[in-house]
Amino acid sequence: MLNVFTLANGRLFQEEIDTLAALDHVTPIWVDLEAPTEEEKSWIAQRFELSIPENVVDEDLEESARFYEEDNGELHIRSDFLIDDDAEAGARNVRVAFILFRNVLFSVHAEDLPVFRLLRMRARRIPALIEDAKDVLLKLYDADAEYSADSLEGVYDALEQVSRSVLQNKVNDEAAAGALAAIAREEDLNGRIRRNVMDTRRAVSFMMRSRLLNAEQFEEARQILRDIDSLDSHTAFLFDKINFLMDATVGFININQNKIIKIFSVASVAFLPPTLIASIYGMNFAAIPELNWSLGYPWALALMVASAITPFWYFRRRGWLN
């Protein structure tokens, strides 16, 4: 899918392109390619004299290939953007390739992103939000930082629910398993958010070092970096909270397991005296009690019952059965 965005009266206007002729009649500041076909890439090459590499959004690119500038003035930036609202696929980071060439921003990605939708909505509603292609890129990173902050709030809310279920209720094995699953999901999301803000920080820093920004854009980039820095303390706090809840949940699981082991321990100690008495009465004595004494069997059974009840009574009195 190929979408072009033109600037008119301070607002972005989006148009989906399906032919080369339609692309020739527009002068965009932003060209967005979502899962582009070879034909759409050829249109870009013919219209803008820009060749998009085949591996432009590969995940295994070297770190040195993520930020660089070509001799013809092409500025290449590879950034990861977060998706955490997909119930089926779960939270993940999606690679996006940006190419800034002749005052036009080209973005290439495999699927639609929440940050891109957010920017499109804002640019249509807020006048004078964007003035050129570099503003588009900065606003995307600004929206990405805000999206990461919103995702962190979601992690806070999810962990709060886990805290109530673990710390305020009686935790059985089923509840503990659900809590561990929820904690694992939030830990994965928190880690992806931390990676996302780190990648955004690197991209914004590269733009500042490239000296392509004017004074107003440079100050906006510095504000984005300050916003990102403020998120680091939140992610660190959430990691500590996740570790605490994980330890607490595992502790409750150990307590439940110890209760089971305790039952077997008490039973084995309580039934040891009856076993001993039965063993003694089963020995081959010269004078067998069962034959020489008519009360031999009743006496043996009474001793076995009494020897079994006495340990339980003692354990209950000491509070070991509670």
C-alpha positions in Angstrom: 0.0 0.0 0.0 1.3 3.4 -1.0 0.1 6.6 0.7 1.3 10.1 0.0 0.8 13.1 2.3 0.7 16.6 1.0 0.8 19.8 3.1 -1.9 22.4 2.6 -2.8 25.2 5.0 -0.6 23.6 7.7 -2.5 20.3 7.6 -1.6 16.9 6.1 -3.8 15.4 3.5 -3.6 11.7 2.8 -4.1 10.1 -0.6 -3.8 6.4 -1.5 -1.9 5.9 -4.8 -2.7 3.0 -7.1 -1.1 4.1 -10.3 2.1 5.8 -11.4 0.1 8.5 -13.1 -1.6 9.4 -9.8 1.8 9.7 -8.2 3.1 12.0 -10.9 0.5 14.6 -10.1 1.3 15.1 -6.4 4.1 16.8 -4.5 4.2 15.1 -1.1 6.4 15.7 1.9 5.8 12.2 3.2 5.5 8.9 1.3 4.4 6.0 3.4 4.9 2.4 2.0 3.1 -0.3 3.9 4.3 -3.8 2.8 5.1 -2.3 -0.7 5.1 -4.4 -3.8 7.9 -4.4 -6.4 5.6 -2.3 -8.7 5.2 0.3 -6.0 8.9 0.5 -5.4 9.4 0.9 -9.2 7.0 3.9 -9.1 9.1 5.5 -6.3 12.3 4.9 -8.4 10.7 6.5 -11.5 9.0 9.5 -9.7 11.6 10.4 -7.1 14.8 8.7 -8.4 15.1 6.8 -5.2 15.9 3.1 -5.1 14.6 1.3 -2.0 16.8 -1.7 -1.0 15.3 -5.2 -0.7 16.5 -5.6 2.9 15.4 -2.2 4.0 13.4 -3.5 7.0 15.4 -6.7 7.8 15.8 -7.4 11.4 19.3 -8.7 11.2 21.0 -5.5 10.0 24.2 -4.5 11.6 24.1 -1.7 14.1 26.3 0.5 11.8 23.7 0.2 9.0 20.8 1.6 11.0 21.9 5.3 10.8 23.9 6.5 7.8 23.9 9.1 5.0 24.6 8.4 1.3 26.8 10.5 -0.9 23.7 11.7 -2.8 22.2 13.1 0.4 19.9 10.2 1.3 19.6 10.0 5.1 18.7 6.5 6.2 17.3 5.7 9.7 16.1 2.3 10.9 13.8 2.5 14.0 11.7 0.1 16.0 8.1 1.0 16.9 6.0 -0.6 19.5 2.7 -2.4 19.1 1.0 -3.5 22.3 -2.7 -3.4 21.3 -2.7 -6.6 19.2 -4.6 -9.3 21.2 -3.7 -12.1 18.8 0.0 -11.5 18.1 0.8 -9.8 21.4 3.3 -7.0 22.1 6.1 -6.7 19.6 8.5 -4.2 18.0 8.2 -3.5 14.3 11.1 -2.3 12.2 10.5 0.9 10.1 13.0 2.2 7.6 13.1 6.0 7.0 14.7 7.7 4.0 14.9 11.4 4.0 15.7 12.5 0.4 15.1 15.9 -1.3 12.9 17.2 1.5 10.6 14.1 1.2 10.3 11.5 3.9 9.9 7.9 2.8 8.8 5.3 5.4 8.8 1.6 4.7 7.2 -1.0 7.1 5.5 -4.3 7.0 2.3 -3.4 8.8 0.3 -0.4 10.0 1.5 1.1 13.3 -0.5 2.9 16.1 2.1 5.7 16.1 1.5 6.4 12.4 -2.3 6.4 12.9 -1.9 8.8 15.8 0.2 11.2 13.8 -2.2 11.1 10.9 -5.1 11.9 13.1 -3.3 14.8 14.8 -2.0 16.3 11.6 -5.5 16.4 10.1 -6.9 18.2 13.2 -4.2 20.5 14.4 -3.1 23.2 12.0 0.6 24.2 11.6 1.7 21.0 13.3 4.0 20.0 10.5 6.0 22.3 8.1 8.3 19.9 6.3 9.5 16.3 6.1 11.8 16.6 9.1 8.9 17.7 11.2 7.0 14.5 10.2 9.9 12.4 11.4 10.3 14.3 14.7 6.5 14.2 15.3 6.6 10.4 14.8 9.3 10.0 17.4 7.4 12.3 19.7 4.2 10.2 19.3 6.3 7.1 19.8 7.5 8.4 23.2 3.9 9.2 24.1 2.7 5.8 23.0 5.4 4.2 25.1 4.2 6.2 28.1 0.6 5.1 27.6 1.8 1.5 27.4 3.7 1.9 30.7 0.4 3.1 32.3 -1.2 -0.1 31.0 1.6 -2.1 32.6 1.0 -0.2 35.9 -2.8 -1.0 35.8 -2.2 -4.7 34.9 0.4 -5.1 37.8 -2.0 -3.4 40.2 -4.6 -6.1 39.4 -2.0 -8.8 40.0 -1.1 -7.2 43.3 -4.7 -7.3 44.5 -5.1 -10.9 43.5 -1.8 -12.0 45.0 -1.5 -9.9 48.2 -5.1 -9.5 49.2 -6.6 -12.9 48.5 -5.8 -16.5 49.4 -3.6 -17.7 46.6 -4.2 -21.3 45.4 -2.2 -23.0 42.7 -4.6 -21.9 39.9 -4.5 -18.3 41.0 -0.8 -18.4 41.3 -0.4 -19.8 37.8 -2.6 -17.0 36.4 -0.6 -14.4 38.3 2.7 -15.7 36.9 1.3 -15.7 33.4 0.2 -12.1 33.8 3.5 -11.0 35.3 5.4 -12.7 32.5 3.3 -10.8 29.9 3.9 -7.4 31.6 7.6 -8.1 32.0 7.9 -8.8 28.3 6.0 -5.6 27.4 8.1 -3.6 29.8 11.2 -4.9 28.3 10.0 -4.1 24.8 9.1 -0.5 25.9 12.5 -0.1 27.3 14.1 -1.3 24.0 11.8 1.0 22.1 12.6 4.2 24.0 16.3 3.3 23.7 16.0 3.0 20.0 14.1 6.2 19.7 16.7 8.0 21.8 19.4 6.8 19.4 17.5 7.9 16.3 16.8 11.4 17.7 20.4 11.8 18.8 21.5 10.9 15.3 19.2 13.5 13.8 20.6 16.1 16.2 24.2 15.2 15.3 23.5 15.3 11.5 22.9 19.0 11.7 19.8 18.9 9.5 17.5 20.4 12.1 16.8 24.1 12.4 16.8 25.8 15.8 13.1 25.1 16.6 13.4 21.5 15.5 16.6 21.0 17.5 14.8 22.2 20.6 11.9 19.9 19.9 14.4 17.0 19.6 15.9 17.9 23.0 12.4 17.9 24.5 11.8 14.4 23.0 15.0 13.2 24.6 13.9 14.7 28.0 10.6 12.9 27.7 12.3 9.6 26.9 14.7 10.1 29.9 11.7 10.5 32.2 10.5 7.0 31.1 13.6 5.3 32.2 12.8 5.6 35.9 9.3 4.2 35.3 10.6 1.1 33.5 13.2 0.5 36.2 10.5 0.8 38.9 8.3 -1.6 37.0 11.1 -4.1 36.7 11.5 -4.0 40.6 7.7 -4.3 41.1 7.6 -7.3 38.7 10.4 -9.0 40.5 8.7 -8.4 43.9 5.4 -9.9 42.6 7.2 -12.8 41.0 9.0 -13.6 44.3 5.7 -13.2 46.3 3.8 -15.5 43.9 6.5 -18.1 44.0 6.6 -17.8 47.8 2.9 -18.6 48.0 3.4 -21.6 45.7 6.1 -22.9 48.0 3.8 -22.4 51.0 1.1 -24.4 49.3 3.6 -27.2 48.5 4.9 -27.1 52.0 1.4 -27.7 53.3 1.1 -30.8 51.3 4.5 -32.1 52.4 3.5 -31.3 56.0 0.5 -33.5 55.7 2.6 -36.5 54.6 5.2 -35.7 57.3 2.6 -35.7 60.1 0.9 -38.9 58.7 4.2 -40.7 58.5 5.2 -39.8 62.1 1.7 -40.5 63.4 1.5 -44.0 61.9 5.0 -45.0 62.8 4.1 -46.3 66.4 1.2 -48.5 65.1 3.5 -49.9 62.5 6.1 -50.7 65.3 3.5 -52.4 67.5 2.2 -54.5 64.5 5.7 -55.5 63.7 6.4 -56.6 67.3 3.2 -58.7 67.5 4.1 -60.3 64.2 7.4 -61.7 65.5 7.8 -65.4 66.3 7.9 -65.5 70.1 8.0 -68.7 72.1 4.8 -67.5 73.8 2.6 -66.0 71.2 0.2 -63.4 72.8 -2.6 -64.3 70.5 -2.5 -68.0 71.7 -1.5 -67.5 75.4 -3.7 -64.5 76.1 -7.3 -64.2 75.0 -7.1 -60.4 74.9 -3.9 -60.3 72.8 -5.5 -59.1 69.6 -7.8 -56.5 71.2 -4.9 -55.2 73.3 -2.7 -54.9 70.2 -5.4 -53.1 68.3 -6.0 -50.7 71.2 -2.3 -49.9 71.4 -2.2 -49.2 67.7 -5.2 -46.8 67.8 -3.9 -45.1 70.9 -0.4 -44.7 69.5 -1.9 -43.2 66.3 -4.2 -40.8 68.1 -1.6 -39.5 70.6 0.7 -37.9 68.0 -2.2 -36.1 66.3 -3.4 -34.8 69.6 0.1 -33.6 70.4 0.6 -31.9 67.0 -2.7 -30.2 67.2 -2.0 -28.9 70.7 1.3 -27.5 69.5 -0.5 -25.8 66.6 1.4 -27.8 63.9 -1.7 -28.9 62.1 -3.1 -25.3 61.6 
